[in-house]
Amino acid sequence: MSSLARKLLVAFSLLGLGASCAATYVHYNLIRNPDYSSFCDINATVTCKAAYLSRYGSVAGVPVAVGGILFFTWVLLMLWGGRGKSAIKDSAPAYIFAGSTLALAVVLYLAYASFFVLHEVCPLCVATYVAVIGVFVIAGGASSVPMSSLPSRFLRDMRVLVATPLALVVALLFIAGASWGMTVFPRETERPTVAQAKPLPYSTPSTAGRLNSALARSAFSLSNTGSPRPAGTPIATSSATPPIES
């Protein structure tokens, strides 16, 4: 792998890792706070909230953004393990290319769902798509190992991994961190709901109908009897005086 290809892979991996971390942070806050509004919620079309809370935003309750963190971290670890005169120097680009092929299939599906099903654009998702495509293209050009030889190389490289204490510790930490992240992340079912205020009594159709009927009867009564006098106003009375007989 050339120095330029390595630098480009590192750059795209850092881009994807940063976008995936930000997406995970936003998704976490959306679950914990239903009223949360992220920096990527620009308008009704350019937004992250709808994509993350849709059925395409999680797999078995785990956000797809967490998968992005694991993928890009794995790519960086492969680049770190394949540096210098490492025993997996030739195999690392092929592993990255194979892994990015699967990742590319996932992001193409998610992009289709975002653009043509949800009809929305998620800025952090787009950054992840670009990073995966970049890793796929660069790793494919840098790989010089036939894909058919990866199974046999994998077994050999696993023996190298076990025989290298530092690499083994890093691999175990990666697996433990991935398991912990997928386990402790809150699920959609834990998302609190926003309580809706009860409507006022006069806002119901039946109550409004009774109120209108009462007002109509009152208006009809006033039209026949005149307007009522204010409370406390004396009412004048008249009496007829009988004629005096002479």
Rosetta constraint file for C-alpha pairs under 8 A:
AtomPair CA 1 CA 5 HARMONIC 6.40 0.50
AtomPair CA 1 CA 6 HARMONIC 6.69 0.50
AtomPair CA 1 CA 90 HARMONIC 7.67 0.50
AtomPair CA 1 CA 93 HARMONIC 7.26 0.50
AtomPair CA 1 CA 142 HARMONIC 5.41 0.50
AtomPair CA 1 CA 143 HARMONIC 7.26 0.50
AtomPair CA 2 CA 6 HARMONIC 6.31 0.50
AtomPair CA 2 CA 142 HARMONIC 7.35 0.50
AtomPair CA 3 CA 7 HARMONIC 6.24 0.50
AtomPair CA 4 CA 8 HARMONIC 6.17 0.50
AtomPair CA 5 CA 9 HARMONIC 6.11 0.50
AtomPair CA 5 CA 138 HARMONIC 6.29 0.50
AtomPair CA 5 CA 139 HARMONIC 7.70 0.50
AtomPair CA 5 CA 142 HARMONIC 6.70 0.50
AtomPair CA 6 CA 10 HARMONIC 6.18 0.50
AtomPair CA 6 CA 79 HARMONIC 7.39 0.50
AtomPair CA 7 CA 11 HARMONIC 6.12 0.50
AtomPair CA 8 CA 12 HARMONIC 6.14 0.50
AtomPair CA 8 CA 138 HARMONIC 7.31 0.50
AtomPair CA 9 CA 13 HARMONIC 5.95 0.50
AtomPair CA 9 CA 134 HARMONIC 7.53 0.50
AtomPair CA 9 CA 135 HARMONIC 5.73 0.50
AtomPair CA 9 CA 138 HARMONIC 6.67 0.50
AtomPair CA 9 CA 139 HARMONIC 7.41 0.50
AtomPair CA 10 CA 14 HARMONIC 6.07 0.50
AtomPair CA 10 CA 76 HARMONIC 6.64 0.50
AtomPair CA 10 CA 79 HARMONIC 7.80 0.50
AtomPair CA 11 CA 15 HARMONIC 6.21 0.50
AtomPair CA 12 CA 16 HARMONIC 6.16 0.50
AtomPair CA 12 CA 131 HARMONIC 4.87 0.50
AtomPair CA 12 CA 132 HARMONIC 7.48 0.50
AtomPair CA 12 CA 134 HARMONIC 6.14 0.50
AtomPair CA 12 CA 135 HARMONIC 6.22 0.50
AtomPair CA 13 CA 17 HARMONIC 5.94 0.50
AtomPair CA 13 CA 72 HARMONIC 5.27 0.50
AtomPair CA 13 CA 73 HARMONIC 7.62 0.50
AtomPair CA 13 CA 75 HARMONIC 6.87 0.50
AtomPair CA 13 CA 76 HARMONIC 6.73 0.50
AtomPair CA 13 CA 131 HARMONIC 6.41 0.50
AtomPair CA 13 CA 132 HARMONIC 7.90 0.50
AtomPair CA 13 CA 135 HARMONIC 7.09 0.50
AtomPair CA 14 CA 18 HARMONIC 5.97 0.50
AtomPair CA 14 CA 72 HARMONIC 7.36 0.50
AtomPair CA 15 CA 19 HARMONIC 6.22 0.50
AtomPair CA 15 CA 127 HARMONIC 7.29 0.50
AtomPair CA 15 CA 128 HARMONIC 7.45 0.50
AtomPair CA 15 CA 131 HARMONIC 6.17 0.50
AtomPair CA 16 CA 20 HARMONIC 5.96 0.50
AtomPair CA 16 CA 68 HARMONIC 7.20 0.50
AtomPair CA 16 CA 69 HARMONIC 7.73 0.50
AtomPair CA 16 CA 72 HARMONIC 6.40 0.50
AtomPair CA 16 CA 127 HARMONIC 6.66 0.50
AtomPair CA 16 CA 128 HARMONIC 4.91 0.50
AtomPair CA 16 CA 130 HARMONIC 7.92 0.50
AtomPair CA 16 CA 131 HARMONIC 5.05 0.50
AtomPair CA 16 CA 132 HARMONIC 7.12 0.50
AtomPair CA 17 CA 21 HARMONIC 6.06 0.50
AtomPair CA 17 CA 68 HARMONIC 6.87 0.50
AtomPair CA 17 CA 69 HARMONIC 5.45 0.50
AtomPair CA 17 CA 72 HARMONIC 5.54 0.50
AtomPair CA 17 CA 73 HARMONIC 6.99 0.50
AtomPair CA 18 CA 22 HARMONIC 6.20 0.50
AtomPair CA 19 CA 23 HARMONIC 6.04 0.50
AtomPair CA 19 CA 124 HARMONIC 5.50 0.50
AtomPair CA 19 CA 125 HARMONIC 7.47 0.50
AtomPair CA 19 CA 127 HARMONIC 6.29 0.50
AtomPair CA 19 CA 128 HARMONIC 6.08 0.50
AtomPair CA 20 CA 24 HARMONIC 6.06 0.50
AtomPair CA 20 CA 65 HARMONIC 5.02 0.50
AtomPair CA 20 CA 66 HARMONIC 6.84 0.50
AtomPair CA 20 CA 68 HARMONIC 5.46 0.50
AtomPair CA 20 CA 69 HARMONIC 5.48 0.50
AtomPair CA 20 CA 124 HARMONIC 7.41 0.50
AtomPair CA 20 CA 128 HARMONIC 6.83 0.50
AtomPair CA 21 CA 25 HARMONIC 6.22 0.50
AtomPair CA 21 CA 65 HARMONIC 7.18 0.50
AtomPair CA 21 CA 66 HARMONIC 7.64 0.50
AtomPair CA 21 CA 69 HARMONIC 6.42 0.50
AtomPair CA 22 CA 26 HARMONIC 6.22 0.50
AtomPair CA 22 CA 124 HARMONIC 7.53 0.50
AtomPair CA 23 CA 27 HARMONIC 6.03 0.50
AtomPair CA 23 CA 65 HARMONIC 5.89 0.50
AtomPair CA 23 CA 124 HARMONIC 6.31 0.50
AtomPair CA 23 CA 125 HARMONIC 7.77 0.50
AtomPair CA 24 CA 28 HARMONIC 6.03 0.50
AtomPair CA 24 CA 63 HARMONIC 7.18 0.50
AtomPair CA 24 CA 65 HARMONIC 5.41 0.50
AtomPair CA 24 CA 66 HARMONIC 6.28 0.50
AtomPair CA 25 CA 29 HARMONIC 6.37 0.50
AtomPair CA 26 CA 30 HARMONIC 6.16 0.50
AtomPair CA 26 CA 38 HARMONIC 6.45 0.50
AtomPair CA 27 CA 31 HARMONIC 6.39 0.50
AtomPair CA 27 CA 49 HARMONIC 7.75 0.50
AtomPair CA 27 CA 52 HARMONIC 6.25 0.50
AtomPair CA 27 CA 53 HARMONIC 7.81 0.50
AtomPair CA 27 CA 63 HARMONIC 7.46 0.50
AtomPair CA 28 CA 32 HARMONIC 6.32 0.50
AtomPair CA 28 CA 185 HARMONIC 7.60 0.50
AtomPair CA 28 CA 186 HARMONIC 7.17 0.50
AtomPair CA 29 CA 33 HARMONIC 5.64 0.50
AtomPair CA 29 CA 36 HARMONIC 6.50 0.50
AtomPair CA 30 CA 34 HARMONIC 5.64 0.50
AtomPair CA 30 CA 35 HARMONIC 7.52 0.50
AtomPair CA 30 CA 36 HARMONIC 5.71 0.50
AtomPair CA 30 CA 37 HARMONIC 7.87 0.50
AtomPair CA 30 CA 49 HARMONIC 7.40 0.50
AtomPair CA 30 CA 53 HARMONIC 8.00 0.50
AtomPair CA 30 CA 191 HARMONIC 7.96 0.50
AtomPair CA 31 CA 186 HARMONIC 7.20 0.50
AtomPair CA 31 CA 187 HARMONIC 7.53 0.50
AtomPair CA 31 CA 188 HARMONIC 6.34 0.50
AtomPair CA 31 CA 190 HARMONIC 7.14 0.50
AtomPair CA 31 CA 191 HARMONIC 4.73 0.50
AtomPair CA 31 CA 192 HARMONIC 7.47 0.50
AtomPair CA 32 CA 190 HARMONIC 7.82 0.50
AtomPair CA 32 CA 191 HARMONIC 5.85 0.50
AtomPair CA 32 CA 192 HARMONIC 7.00 0.50
AtomPair CA 33 CA 191 HARMONIC 7.43 0.50
AtomPair CA 33 CA 192 HARMONIC 7.20 0.50
AtomPair CA 34 CA 191 HARMONIC 7.23 0.50
AtomPair CA 34 CA 192 HARMONIC 6.72 0.50
AtomPair CA 34 CA 193 HARMONIC 6.87 0.50
AtomPair CA 34 CA 194 HARMONIC 7.01 0.50
AtomPair CA 37 CA 41 HARMONIC 6.57 0.50
AtomPair CA 37 CA 49 HARMONIC 7.89 0.50
AtomPair CA 38 CA 48 HARMONIC 7.77 0.50
AtomPair CA 38 CA 49 HARMONIC 7.79 0.50
AtomPair CA 40 CA 46 HARMONIC 7.42 0.50
AtomPair CA 40 CA 47 HARMONIC 5.68 0.50
AtomPair CA 40 CA 48 HARMONIC 5.92 0.50
AtomPair CA 40 CA 122 HARMONIC 7.44 0.50
AtomPair CA 40 CA 123 HARMONIC 6.42 0.50
AtomPair CA 40 CA 124 HARMONIC 7.46 0.50
AtomPair CA 41 CA 46 HARMONIC 6.35 0.50
AtomPair CA 41 CA 47 HARMONIC 4.09 0.50
AtomPair CA 41 CA 48 HARMONIC 5.79 0.50
AtomPair CA 41 CA 49 HARMONIC 6.82 0.50
AtomPair CA 42 CA 46 HARMONIC 5.55 0.50
AtomPair CA 42 CA 47 HARMONIC 5.79 0.50
AtomPair CA 43 CA 47 HARMONIC 6.21 0.50
AtomPair CA 44 CA 120 HARMONIC 7.68 0.50
AtomPair CA 45 CA 119 HARMONIC 7.12 0.50
AtomPair CA 45 CA 120 HARMONIC 4.75 0.50
AtomPair CA 45 CA 121 HARMONIC 6.06 0.50
AtomPair CA 46 CA 120 HARMONIC 5.92 0.50
AtomPair CA 46 CA 121 HARMONIC 4.72 0.50
AtomPair CA 46 CA 122 HARMONIC 5.90 0.50
AtomPair CA 46 CA 123 HARMONIC 7.09 0.50
AtomPair CA 47 CA 51 HARMONIC 7.60 0.50
AtomPair CA 47 CA 120 HARMONIC 6.77 0.50
AtomPair CA 47 CA 121 HARMONIC 6.11 0.50
AtomPair CA 47 CA 122 HARMONIC 5.18 0.50
AtomPair CA 47 CA 123 HARMONIC 7.13 0.50
AtomPair CA 48 CA 52 HARMONIC 6.22 0.50
AtomPair CA 48 CA 121 HARMONIC 7.49 0.50
AtomPair CA 48 CA 122 HARMONIC 4.73 0.50
AtomPair CA 48 CA 123 HARMONIC 6.94 0.50
AtomPair CA 48 CA 124 HARMONIC 7.31 0.50
AtomPair CA 48 CA 125 HARMONIC 7.92 0.50
AtomPair CA 49 CA 53 HARMONIC 6.14 0.50
AtomPair CA 50 CA 54 HARMONIC 5.93 0.50
AtomPair CA 50 CA 120 HARMONIC 8.00 0.50
AtomPair CA 51 CA 56 HARMONIC 6.87 0.50
AtomPair CA 51 CA 57 HARMONIC 5.87 0.50
AtomPair CA 51 CA 114 HARMONIC 6.74 0.50
AtomPair CA 51 CA 118 HARMONIC 7.46 0.50
AtomPair CA 51 CA 120 HARMONIC 7.66 0.50
AtomPair CA 51 CA 122 HARMONIC 6.87 0.50
AtomPair CA 52 CA 56 HARMONIC 7.18 0.50
AtomPair CA 52 CA 57 HARMONIC 4.26 0.50
AtomPair CA 52 CA 58 HARMONIC 7.28 0.50
AtomPair CA 52 CA 63 HARMONIC 7.57 0.50
AtomPair CA 53 CA 57 HARMONIC 5.84 0.50
AtomPair CA 53 CA 58 HARMONIC 7.86 0.50
AtomPair CA 54 CA 58 HARMONIC 7.77 0.50
AtomPair CA 56 CA 110 HARMONIC 6.96 0.50
AtomPair CA 56 CA 113 HARMONIC 7.32 0.50
AtomPair CA 57 CA 63 HARMONIC 5.73 0.50
AtomPair CA 57 CA 64 HARMONIC 5.89 0.50
AtomPair CA 58 CA 62 HARMONIC 5.11 0.50
AtomPair CA 58 CA 63 HARMONIC 4.03 0.50
AtomPair CA 58 CA 64 HARMONIC 5.26 0.50
AtomPair CA 59 CA 63 HARMONIC 6.24 0.50
AtomPair CA 59 CA 64 HARMONIC 6.51 0.50
AtomPair CA 61 CA 187 HARMONIC 5.31 0.50
AtomPair CA 61 CA 188 HARMONIC 6.56 0.50
AtomPair CA 62 CA 66 HARMONIC 7.08 0.50
AtomPair CA 62 CA 182 HARMONIC 6.06 0.50
AtomPair CA 62 CA 185 HARMONIC 7.02 0.50
AtomPair CA 62 CA 187 HARMONIC 7.07 0.50
AtomPair CA 63 CA 67 HARMONIC 7.26 0.50
AtomPair CA 64 CA 68 HARMONIC 6.51 0.50
AtomPair CA 65 CA 69 HARMONIC 6.43 0.50
AtomPair CA 66 CA 70 HARMONIC 6.40 0.50
AtomPair CA 66 CA 181 HARMONIC 7.61 0.50
AtomPair CA 66 CA 182 HARMONIC 7.42 0.50
AtomPair CA 67 CA 71 HARMONIC 6.12 0.50
AtomPair CA 68 CA 72 HARMONIC 6.16 0.50
AtomPair CA 68 CA 128 HARMONIC 7.69 0.50
AtomPair CA 69 CA 73 HARMONIC 5.98 0.50
AtomPair CA 70 CA 74 HARMONIC 6.02 0.50
AtomPair CA 70 CA 178 HARMONIC 6.74 0.50
AtomPair CA 71 CA 75 HARMONIC 6.32 0.50
AtomPair CA 71 CA 103 HARMONIC 7.96 0.50
AtomPair CA 72 CA 76 HARMONIC 6.30 0.50
AtomPair CA 73 CA 77 HARMONIC 6.22 0.50
AtomPair CA 74 CA 78 HARMONIC 6.16 0.50
AtomPair CA 75 CA 79 HARMONIC 6.26 0.50
AtomPair CA 75 CA 96 HARMONIC 6.25 0.50
AtomPair CA 76 CA 80 HARMONIC 6.13 0.50
AtomPair CA 77 CA 81 HARMONIC 6.01 0.50
AtomPair CA 78 CA 82 HARMONIC 5.99 0.50
AtomPair CA 78 CA 92 HARMONIC 5.88 0.50
AtomPair CA 78 CA 96 HARMONIC 7.34 0.50
AtomPair CA 79 CA 83 HARMONIC 6.29 0.50
AtomPair CA 79 CA 92 HARMONIC 6.82 0.50
AtomPair CA 81 CA 86 HARMONIC 6.82 0.50
AtomPair CA 81 CA 88 HARMONIC 7.13 0.50
AtomPair CA 81 CA 89 HARMONIC 7.53 0.50
AtomPair CA 81 CA 92 HARMONIC 7.78 0.50
AtomPair CA 81 CA 167 HARMONIC 7.53 0.50
AtomPair CA 82 CA 86 HARMONIC 5.45 0.50
AtomPair CA 82 CA 87 HARMONIC 7.39 0.50
AtomPair CA 82 CA 88 HARMONIC 5.38 0.50
AtomPair CA 82 CA 89 HARMONIC 4.11 0.50
AtomPair CA 82 CA 90 HARMONIC 7.44 0.50
AtomPair CA 82 CA 91 HARMONIC 7.82 0.50
AtomPair CA 82 CA 92 HARMONIC 5.68 0.50
AtomPair CA 83 CA 89 HARMONIC 6.22 0.50
AtomPair CA 84 CA 89 HARMONIC 7.32 0.50
AtomPair CA 85 CA 89 HARMONIC 6.65 0.50
AtomPair CA 87 CA 157 HARMONIC 7.52 0.50
AtomPair CA 87 CA 160 HARMONIC 7.43 0.50
AtomPair CA 88 CA 92 HARMONIC 5.79 0.50
AtomPair CA 88 CA 157 HARMONIC 6.47 0.50
AtomPair CA 89 CA 93 HARMONIC 7.87 0.50
AtomPair CA 90 CA 94 HARMONIC 7.63 0.50
AtomPair CA 90 CA 143 HARMONIC 7.70 0.50
AtomPair CA 90 CA 144 HARMONIC 7.29 0.50
AtomPair CA 90 CA 145 HARMONIC 6.96 0.50
AtomPair CA 91 CA 95 HARMONIC 6.22 0.50
AtomPair CA 91 CA 143 HARMONIC 7.86 0.50
AtomPair CA 91 CA 145 HARMONIC 6.66 0.50
AtomPair CA 91 CA 150 HARMONIC 7.67 0.50
AtomPair CA 91 CA 153 HARMONIC 7.32 0.50
AtomPair CA 92 CA 96 HARMONIC 6.16 0.50
AtomPair CA 93 CA 97 HARMONIC 6.04 0.50
AtomPair CA 93 CA 139 HARMONIC 5.47 0.50
AtomPair CA 93 CA 140 HARMONIC 7.52 0.50
AtomPair CA 93 CA 142 HARMONIC 6.19 0.50
AtomPair CA 93 CA 143 HARMONIC 4.88 0.50
AtomPair CA 93 CA 144 HARMONIC 7.83 0.50
AtomPair CA 94 CA 98 HARMONIC 6.11 0.50
AtomPair CA 94 CA 139 HARMONIC 7.07 0.50
AtomPair CA 94 CA 140 HARMONIC 7.43 0.50
AtomPair CA 94 CA 143 HARMONIC 5.08 0.50
AtomPair CA 94 CA 144 HARMONIC 7.32 0.50
AtomPair CA 94 CA 145 HARMONIC 6.17 0.50
AtomPair CA 94 CA 146 HARMONIC 7.81 0.50
AtomPair CA 94 CA 147 HARMONIC 6.91 0.50
AtomPair CA 94 CA 150 HARMONIC 7.63 0.50
AtomPair CA 95 CA 99 HARMONIC 6.12 0.50
AtomPair CA 95 CA 150 HARMONIC 7.67 0.50
AtomPair CA 96 CA 100 HARMONIC 5.91 0.50
AtomPair CA 96 CA 135 HARMONIC 7.88 0.50
AtomPair CA 96 CA 136 HARMONIC 7.80 0.50
AtomPair CA 96 CA 139 HARMONIC 6.21 0.50
AtomPair CA 97 CA 101 HARMONIC 6.11 0.50
AtomPair CA 97 CA 135 HARMONIC 7.62 0.50
AtomPair CA 97 CA 136 HARMONIC 5.77 0.50
AtomPair CA 97 CA 139 HARMONIC 4.99 0.50
AtomPair CA 97 CA 140 HARMONIC 5.45 0.50
AtomPair CA 97 CA 143 HARMONIC 7.29 0.50
AtomPair CA 98 CA 102 HARMONIC 6.86 0.50
AtomPair CA 98 CA 147 HARMONIC 7.88 0.50
AtomPair CA 99 CA 103 HARMONIC 6.35 0.50
AtomPair CA 100 CA 104 HARMONIC 5.79 0.50
AtomPair CA 100 CA 132 HARMONIC 6.59 0.50
AtomPair CA 100 CA 133 HARMONIC 7.92 0.50
AtomPair CA 100 CA 135 HARMONIC 6.58 0.50
AtomPair CA 100 CA 136 HARMONIC 5.12 0.50
AtomPair CA 101 CA 105 HARMONIC 6.45 0.50
AtomPair CA 101 CA 136 HARMONIC 6.43 0.50
AtomPair CA 102 CA 106 HARMONIC 6.51 0.50
AtomPair CA 103 CA 107 HARMONIC 6.27 0.50
AtomPair CA 103 CA 132 HARMONIC 6.74 0.50
AtomPair CA 104 CA 108 HARMONIC 6.07 0.50
AtomPair CA 104 CA 129 HARMONIC 7.92 0.50
AtomPair CA 104 CA 132 HARMONIC 6.18 0.50
AtomPair CA 104 CA 133 HARMONIC 6.49 0.50
AtomPair CA 104 CA 136 HARMONIC 7.27 0.50
AtomPair CA 105 CA 109 HARMONIC 6.37 0.50
AtomPair CA 106 CA 110 HARMONIC 6.27 0.50
AtomPair CA 107 CA 111 HARMONIC 5.85 0.50
AtomPair CA 107 CA 129 HARMONIC 5.90 0.50
AtomPair CA 107 CA 132 HARMONIC 7.70 0.50
AtomPair CA 108 CA 112 HARMONIC 6.16 0.50
AtomPair CA 108 CA 129 HARMONIC 7.83 0.50
AtomPair CA 109 CA 113 HARMONIC 6.28 0.50
AtomPair CA 110 CA 114 HARMONIC 6.08 0.50
AtomPair CA 111 CA 115 HARMONIC 6.03 0.50
AtomPair CA 111 CA 126 HARMONIC 7.92 0.50
AtomPair CA 111 CA 129 HARMONIC 7.74 0.50
AtomPair CA 112 CA 116 HARMONIC 5.56 0.50
AtomPair CA 112 CA 117 HARMONIC 7.00 0.50
AtomPair CA 113 CA 117 HARMONIC 4.78 0.50
AtomPair CA 113 CA 118 HARMONIC 6.16 0.50
AtomPair CA 114 CA 118 HARMONIC 5.05 0.50
AtomPair CA 114 CA 119 HARMONIC 5.96 0.50
AtomPair CA 114 CA 120 HARMONIC 5.61 0.50
AtomPair CA 114 CA 121 HARMONIC 6.41 0.50
AtomPair CA 114 CA 122 HARMONIC 7.49 0.50
AtomPair CA 115 CA 119 HARMONIC 4.68 0.50
AtomPair CA 115 CA 120 HARMONIC 5.54 0.50
AtomPair CA 115 CA 121 HARMONIC 6.37 0.50
AtomPair CA 116 CA 120 HARMONIC 7.98 0.50
AtomPair CA 121 CA 126 HARMONIC 7.65 0.50
AtomPair CA 122 CA 126 HARMONIC 6.21 0.50
AtomPair CA 123 CA 127 HARMONIC 6.39 0.50
AtomPair CA 124 CA 128 HARMONIC 6.40 0.50
AtomPair CA 125 CA 129 HARMONIC 6.26 0.50
AtomPair CA 126 CA 130 HARMONIC 6.25 0.50
AtomPair CA 127 CA 131 HARMONIC 6.27 0.50
AtomPair CA 128 CA 132 HARMONIC 6.21 0.50
AtomPair CA 129 CA 133 HARMONIC 6.19 0.50
AtomPair CA 130 CA 134 HARMONIC 6.06 0.50
AtomPair CA 131 CA 135 HARMONIC 6.20 0.50
AtomPair CA 132 CA 136 HARMONIC 6.11 0.50
AtomPair CA 133 CA 137 HARMONIC 6.18 0.50
AtomPair CA 134 CA 138 HARMONIC 6.11 0.50
AtomPair CA 135 CA 139 HARMONIC 5.77 0.50
AtomPair CA 136 CA 140 HARMONIC 5.96 0.50
AtomPair CA 137 CA 141 HARMONIC 6.34 0.50
AtomPair CA 138 CA 142 HARMONIC 6.13 0.50
AtomPair CA 139 CA 143 HARMONIC 5.92 0.50
AtomPair CA 145 CA 149 HARMONIC 7.22 0.50
AtomPair CA 145 CA 150 HARMONIC 7.91 0.50
AtomPair CA 146 CA 150 HARMONIC 7.27 0.50
AtomPair CA 149 CA 153 HARMONIC 6.24 0.50
AtomPair CA 150 CA 154 HARMONIC 5.74 0.50
AtomPair CA 151 CA 155 HARMONIC 6.66 0.50
AtomPair CA 152 CA 156 HARMONIC 6.58 0.50
AtomPair CA 153 CA 157 HARMONIC 5.99 0.50
AtomPair CA 154 CA 158 HARMONIC 6.05 0.50
AtomPair CA 155 CA 159 HARMONIC 6.57 0.50
AtomPair CA 156 CA 160 HARMONIC 6.55 0.50
AtomPair CA 157 CA 161 HARMONIC 6.12 0.50
AtomPair CA 158 CA 162 HARMONIC 6.25 0.50
AtomPair CA 159 CA 163 HARMONIC 6.20 0.50
AtomPair CA 160 CA 164 HARMONIC 6.25 0.50
AtomPair CA 161 CA 165 HARMONIC 7.68 0.50
AtomPair CA 161 CA 167 HARMONIC 5.90 0.50
AtomPair CA 161 CA 168 HARMONIC 5.70 0.50
AtomPair CA 162 CA 167 HARMONIC 7.74 0.50
AtomPair CA 162 CA 168 HARMONIC 5.79 0.50
AtomPair CA 163 CA 168 HARMONIC 7.82 0.50
AtomPair CA 164 CA 168 HARMONIC 6.09 0.50
AtomPair CA 165 CA 169 HARMONIC 6.14 0.50
AtomPair CA 166 CA 170 HARMONIC 6.25 0.50
AtomPair CA 167 CA 171 HARMONIC 6.12 0.50
AtomPair CA 168 CA 172 HARMONIC 6.17 0.50
AtomPair CA 169 CA 173 HARMONIC 6.11 0.50
AtomPair CA 170 CA 174 HARMONIC 6.12 0.50
AtomPair CA 171 CA 175 HARMONIC 6.29 0.50
AtomPair CA 172 CA 176 HARMONIC 6.06 0.50
AtomPair CA 173 CA 177 HARMONIC 5.91 0.50
AtomPair CA 174 CA 178 HARMONIC 6.08 0.50
AtomPair CA 175 CA 179 HARMONIC 6.17 0.50
AtomPair CA 176 CA 180 HARMONIC 6.08 0.50
AtomPair CA 177 CA 181 HARMONIC 6.02 0.50
AtomPair CA 178 CA 182 HARMONIC 6.27 0.50
AtomPair CA 179 CA 183 HARMONIC 6.15 0.50
AtomPair CA 180 CA 184 HARMONIC 6.10 0.50
AtomPair CA 181 CA 185 HARMONIC 6.04 0.50
AtomPair CA 186 CA 190 HARMONIC 6.53 0.50
AtomPair CA 187 CA 191 HARMONIC 7.29 0.50
AtomPair CA 199 CA 203 HARMONIC 6.33 0.50
AtomPair CA 199 CA 204 HARMONIC 7.47 0.50
AtomPair CA 200 CA 204 HARMONIC 7.44 0.50
AtomPair CA 201 CA 207 HARMONIC 6.76 0.50
AtomPair CA 202 CA 207 HARMONIC 5.34 0.50
AtomPair CA 202 CA 208 HARMONIC 5.52 0.50
AtomPair CA 202 CA 211 HARMONIC 7.90 0.50
AtomPair CA 203 CA 207 HARMONIC 7.01 0.50
AtomPair CA 203 CA 208 HARMONIC 6.36 0.50
AtomPair CA 204 CA 208 HARMONIC 6.07 0.50
AtomPair CA 205 CA 209 HARMONIC 6.15 0.50
AtomPair CA 206 CA 210 HARMONIC 6.38 0.50
AtomPair CA 207 CA 211 HARMONIC 6.15 0.50
AtomPair CA 208 CA 212 HARMONIC 6.19 0.50
AtomPair CA 209 CA 213 HARMONIC 6.23 0.50
AtomPair CA 210 CA 214 HARMONIC 6.18 0.50
AtomPair CA 211 CA 215 HARMONIC 6.21 0.50
AtomPair CA 212 CA 216 HARMONIC 6.15 0.50
AtomPair CA 213 CA 217 HARMONIC 6.24 0.50
AtomPair CA 214 CA 218 HARMONIC 6.13 0.50
AtomPair CA 215 CA 219 HARMONIC 6.12 0.50
AtomPair CA 216 CA 220 HARMONIC 6.19 0.50
AtomPair CA 217 CA 221 HARMONIC 6.09 0.50
AtomPair CA 218 CA 222 HARMONIC 6.18 0.50
AtomPair CA 219 CA 223 HARMONIC 6.21 0.50
AtomPair CA 220 CA 224 HARMONIC 6.65 0.50
AtomPair CA 221 CA 225 HARMONIC 6.25 0.50
AtomPair CA 221 CA 226 HARMONIC 7.95 0.50
AtomPair CA 222 CA 226 HARMONIC 4.94 0.50
AtomPair CA 222 CA 227 HARMONIC 5.57 0.50
AtomPair CA 222 CA 228 HARMONIC 7.67 0.50
AtomPair CA 223 CA 227 HARMONIC 7.73 0.50
AtomPair CA 229 CA 233 HARMONIC 6.66 0.50
